[in-house]
Amino acid sequence: MRRFIAALCLTAATALPAYAAGCGNNSSGFNAWKSDFAADAKRAGVGQRGLQALASASYSQKTINADRNQKGVRYSFNDFVRIRLGSLQSFANTAGKRINRNQAFFNALEKRYGVPASILVSIHGMETGFGRTMGSVPVVSSILTVAYDCRRASFFTPHAIAALKMVDRGMLNPNQKGAFHGELGHTQFLPGNAMRYGVDGNGDGRVNFYNEADALASTANFLRQKGWKPGRGYQQGQPNFRVLNEWNAATVYQQAIAAAAAAIDG
């Protein structure tokens, strides 16, 4: 599924500070870059635990291979649904059962953020199969690798800093695995967005994207902060459809979320 990664990356709209570390196109300069990047990380407020995670990180060849082999999202809607969901009805049946098992939780999220359960479980199911496949590459290593890589350094460097800060705050285990470009947790947030939009969904005083309640609450918060209008429609041409573009820039992905949610809502 990670061949869709170019379209799946969430956008972090932050002003970028100046970073002194350079970049590279293969593993040979990675360790030297880490030493330079440590100075940038310190200036950005990364603490000891984050710096230790940086020092221990490895160049992720799997990440580079995935990045180099991206083909983008060129599927028709029907093919995309077949590949990602199997069928709309089977997906909706599974998603509906998940909502019914925890209806009070989803009701509380909709009351607070205005985002219906059908949208949240559609995203959850499409991103990780409801948490079954959250990735196989250490998040810190993968996000640092693409921050080092010259093709993507400007985009991923702020996310790399955010990942190290997450380690500092106990939001991310240094060895925690995620997707090839550092997306993490049940709904695959990039670290910068995890830091900005993460909320505690289960009331334990922590924000942990590998906890389903926290991830879903954070997803609802993200959508609301991006302009979701409670009670308004989410199909094409309706007010909330454009907000799905904030989650994923691929039109076919937005269409699939909307169609899946409509099937769930019946």
C-alpha positions as CSV (number, residue, x, y, z in Angstrom):
1,M,0.0,0.0,0.0
2,R,2.9,2.4,0.5
3,R,3.2,3.0,-3.2
4,F,0.6,5.6,-2.6
5,I,2.9,7.5,-0.2
6,A,3.3,10.6,-2.3
7,A,-0.3,11.4,-2.0
8,L,-0.7,10.2,1.6
9,C,1.7,12.6,3.2
10,L,-0.1,15.2,5.3
11,T,1.1,18.7,4.8
12,A,2.7,20.7,7.6
13,A,2.2,24.4,6.9
14,T,4.9,25.8,9.1
15,A,7.5,28.5,8.4
16,L,10.8,26.7,8.1
17,P,13.7,27.8,10.2
18,A,17.2,27.7,8.7
19,Y,19.0,24.4,9.2
20,A,22.8,24.1,8.8
21,A,23.0,20.4,8.0
22,G,23.4,19.6,4.4
23,C,22.0,16.6,2.5
24,G,23.1,13.5,0.7
25,N,21.9,11.0,-1.9
26,N,23.2,7.7,-0.4
27,S,24.1,6.2,2.9
28,S,27.8,7.2,2.8
29,G,27.3,10.6,4.4
30,F,24.5,9.8,6.8
31,N,26.5,9.5,10.0
32,A,28.4,12.7,9.4
33,W,25.1,14.4,8.6
34,K,23.6,13.2,11.9
35,S,26.4,15.0,13.8
36,D,25.6,18.2,11.9
37,F,21.9,17.7,12.3
38,A,22.3,17.3,16.1
39,A,23.3,20.9,16.3
40,D,20.2,21.9,14.4
41,A,18.1,19.7,16.6
42,K,19.5,21.3,19.8
43,R,18.8,24.8,18.5
44,A,15.2,23.7,17.7
45,G,14.7,22.6,21.3
46,V,15.3,18.8,21.1
47,G,16.4,17.4,24.4
48,Q,18.6,14.6,25.5
49,R,16.3,11.7,24.7
50,G,15.6,13.0,21.2
51,L,19.3,13.5,20.6
52,Q,20.0,9.9,21.8
53,A,17.4,8.7,19.3
54,L,19.1,10.7,16.6
55,A,22.5,9.2,17.4
56,S,21.1,5.7,17.3
57,A,19.2,6.1,14.1
58,S,20.2,4.1,11.0
59,Y,20.0,5.0,7.3
60,S,16.8,3.3,6.0
61,Q,17.4,1.8,2.6
62,K,13.9,0.5,2.7
63,T,12.6,4.1,2.9
64,I,14.8,5.2,0.0
65,N,13.7,2.2,-2.1
66,A,10.1,3.1,-1.5
67,D,10.7,6.8,-2.2
68,R,12.5,6.1,-5.5
69,N,9.8,3.7,-6.7
70,Q,6.8,5.8,-6.2
71,K,4.4,5.8,-9.1
72,G,1.7,8.1,-7.7
73,V,-2.0,7.5,-7.6
74,R,-3.2,6.8,-11.1
75,Y,-5.9,4.4,-10.4
76,S,-9.5,4.7,-11.4
77,F,-12.0,5.1,-8.5
78,N,-13.2,1.5,-8.9
79,D,-9.6,0.1,-9.0
80,F,-8.6,2.2,-6.0
81,V,-11.6,1.0,-4.0
82,R,-10.9,-2.6,-4.9
83,I,-7.2,-2.3,-3.9
84,R,-7.7,-0.4,-0.7
85,L,-11.1,-1.5,0.5
86,G,-12.0,-4.7,-1.3
87,S,-15.5,-3.5,-1.8
88,L,-17.5,-0.6,-0.4
89,Q,-20.1,-2.8,1.2
90,S,-17.8,-5.2,2.9
91,F,-15.7,-2.3,4.2
92,A,-18.8,-0.5,5.4
93,N,-20.0,-3.7,7.2
94,T,-16.7,-4.0,9.0
95,A,-16.5,-0.3,9.8
96,G,-20.1,-0.2,11.1
97,K,-19.5,-3.0,13.5
98,R,-16.5,-1.1,14.9
99,I,-18.6,2.0,15.4
100,N,-21.4,0.0,17.1
101,R,-18.9,-1.5,19.6
102,N,-17.8,1.9,20.8
103,Q,-20.8,4.2,19.9
104,A,-20.4,6.4,23.0
105,F,-16.8,7.2,22.1
106,F,-17.7,8.2,18.5
107,N,-20.7,10.2,19.7
108,A,-18.4,12.1,22.1
109,L,-15.9,12.8,19.2
110,E,-18.7,14.1,17.0
111,K,-20.1,16.3,19.7
112,R,-16.7,17.8,20.3
113,Y,-15.3,18.1,16.8
114,G,-18.3,17.8,14.5
115,V,-16.7,14.9,12.5
116,P,-18.9,11.9,12.1
117,A,-17.8,8.4,13.0
118,S,-18.2,7.2,9.4
119,I,-15.4,9.6,8.2
120,L,-13.1,8.7,11.0
121,V,-13.4,4.9,10.6
122,S,-13.1,5.3,6.8
123,I,-9.7,7.0,7.3
124,H,-8.7,4.5,9.9
125,G,-9.6,1.5,7.6
126,M,-8.0,3.0,4.5
127,E,-4.7,4.0,6.2
128,T,-3.9,0.9,8.3
129,G,-6.7,-1.6,7.9
130,F,-8.1,-0.5,11.3
131,G,-4.6,-0.7,12.9
132,R,-3.5,-4.1,11.4
133,T,-0.7,-2.6,9.3
134,M,0.9,0.5,10.9
135,G,4.3,0.0,9.2
136,S,7.5,-2.0,9.4
137,V,10.3,0.7,9.5
138,P,11.5,2.5,12.6
139,V,9.9,6.0,12.5
140,V,13.0,7.9,13.7
141,S,15.3,6.2,11.2
142,S,12.9,6.6,8.3
143,I,12.0,10.3,8.9
144,L,15.7,11.2,9.4
145,T,16.6,9.3,6.2
146,V,14.2,11.4,4.1
147,A,15.2,14.6,6.0
148,Y,18.8,13.8,4.9
149,D,17.9,12.8,1.4
150,C,18.4,15.8,-1.0
151,R,15.2,15.1,-2.9
152,R,12.9,15.8,0.1
153,A,15.0,17.5,2.8
154,S,13.1,20.8,3.0
155,F,9.7,19.0,3.4
156,F,10.8,16.3,5.9
157,T,13.3,18.2,8.1
158,P,10.6,19.8,10.2
159,H,9.0,16.4,10.6
160,A,12.3,14.9,11.7
161,I,12.7,17.6,14.4
162,A,9.1,16.9,15.5
163,A,9.8,13.2,15.7
164,L,12.8,13.8,18.0
165,K,10.6,16.1,20.2
166,M,8.0,13.3,20.4
167,V,10.7,11.0,21.7
168,D,11.6,13.7,24.3
169,R,7.9,13.9,25.4
170,G,7.3,10.2,25.6
171,M,4.9,10.3,22.6
172,L,7.1,8.1,20.5
173,N,9.3,5.2,21.4
174,P,12.7,5.6,19.7
175,N,12.3,2.1,18.1
176,Q,8.6,2.4,17.3
177,K,7.8,1.3,13.7
178,G,5.8,3.2,11.2
179,A,5.5,3.6,7.4
180,F,8.3,4.2,5.0
181,H,8.3,8.0,5.3
182,G,7.8,8.3,9.0
183,E,4.0,8.2,9.1
184,L,2.9,6.8,12.4
185,G,0.1,5.2,14.3
186,H,-3.4,4.1,13.5
187,T,-4.2,6.9,11.0
188,Q,-0.6,7.6,9.8
189,F,0.2,11.1,10.9
190,L,3.5,12.6,9.9
191,P,5.3,13.7,13.1
192,G,4.9,17.5,12.6
193,N,1.1,17.0,12.4
194,A,1.1,14.6,15.3
195,M,2.7,17.3,17.4
196,R,0.3,20.0,16.3
197,Y,-3.0,18.2,16.2
198,G,-2.5,15.3,18.7
199,V,-5.0,15.1,21.5
200,D,-5.6,12.7,24.4
201,G,-8.6,10.6,23.4
202,N,-8.7,8.0,26.2
203,G,-8.1,10.3,29.1
204,D,-4.9,8.9,30.4
205,G,-3.0,12.2,30.2
206,R,-0.8,11.1,27.2
207,V,-1.0,11.4,23.5
208,N,-0.1,8.1,21.8
209,F,-0.8,7.6,18.2
210,Y,-0.5,3.9,18.6
211,N,-3.5,4.0,20.9
212,E,-6.7,3.9,18.7
213,A,-8.6,6.4,20.8
214,D,-5.9,9.0,20.7
215,A,-5.3,8.5,17.0
216,L,-9.0,8.9,16.1
217,A,-9.5,11.9,18.4
218,S,-6.4,13.5,16.8
219,T,-7.8,12.8,13.3
220,A,-11.1,14.5,14.3
221,N,-9.2,17.4,15.7
222,F,-7.1,17.7,12.5
223,L,-10.1,17.8,10.3
224,R,-11.9,20.3,12.5
225,Q,-8.9,22.6,12.6
226,K,-8.6,22.4,8.8
227,G,-12.2,23.7,8.4
228,W,-14.6,20.8,8.9
229,K,-18.1,22.2,9.3
230,P,-20.3,20.2,11.7
231,G,-23.5,18.9,10.2
232,R,-22.5,19.8,6.6
233,G,-22.1,17.3,3.8
234,Y,-18.9,15.6,2.8
235,Q,-19.6,14.5,-0.8
236,Q,-18.1,16.2,-3.8
237,G,-19.6,19.7,-4.1
238,Q,-20.5,19.8,-0.4
239,P,-18.6,22.0,2.1
240,N,-16.6,19.3,3.9
241,F,-15.3,17.5,0.8
242,R,-12.6,20.1,0.4
243,V,-11.4,19.4,3.9
244,L,-10.6,15.8,2.8
245,N,-8.0,17.4,0.5
246,E,-6.2,18.5,3.7
247,W,-5.9,14.9,4.7
248,N,-4.9,13.6,1.3
249,A,-4.2,15.5,-1.9
250,A,-5.3,12.6,-4.2
251,T,-8.8,13.2,-5.6
252,V,-9.4,9.4,-5.8
253,Y,-8.5,9.0,-2.2
254,Q,-10.9,11.8,-1.2
255,Q,-13.7,10.2,-3.3
256,A,-13.1,6.8,-1.6
257,I,-13.3,8.3,1.9
258,A,-16.5,10.0,1.0
259,A,-18.0,6.9,-0.7
260,A,-17.0,4.6,2.2
261,A,-18.5,7.0,4.7
262,A,-21.7,7.3,2.8
263,A,-21.9,3.5,2.6
264,I,-21.4,3.3,6.4
265,D,-24.0,5.9,7.1
266,G,-26.4,4.0,4.9
